[in-house]
Amino acid sequence: CEGSGGFRCNNGRCIRARYRCDLTDNCGDNSDEENCSKIVLLFRNFDFYSY
């Protein structure tokens, strides 16, 4: 699994490495979302006025 570019889940399942840390529980036990760098994006609402 690891040698083929995969990720071994805690439950033994193997998923593609690109599915790690994608905010989706691809393993079924959420182990693919553990120990990920969390990036928080904050968006502000801007009001645009035209006259």
ChimeraX attribute file (.defattr): number of C-alpha atoms within 10 A of each C-alpha:
attribute: neighborCount
match mode: 1-to-1
recipient: residues
	/A:1	14
	/A:2	11
	/A:3	6
	/A:4	8
	/A:5	12
	/A:6	16
	/A:7	21
	/A:8	17
	/A:9	19
	/A:10	13
	/A:11	11
	/A:12	10
	/A:13	14
	/A:14	17
	/A:15	18
	/A:16	14
	/A:17	15
	/A:18	10
	/A:19	16
	/A:20	22
	/A:21	18
	/A:22	11
	/A:23	13
	/A:24	12
	/A:25	15
	/A:26	19
	/A:27	20
	/A:28	12
	/A:29	13
	/A:30	16
	/A:31	17
	/A:32	24
	/A:33	19
	/A:34	13
	/A:35	9
	/A:36	11
	/A:37	8
	/A:38	10
	/A:39	6
	/A:40	6
	/A:41	6
	/A:42	6
	/A:43	6
	/A:44	6
	/A:45	6
	/A:46	6
	/A:47	5
	/A:48	5
	/A:49	5
	/A:50	3
	/A:51	2
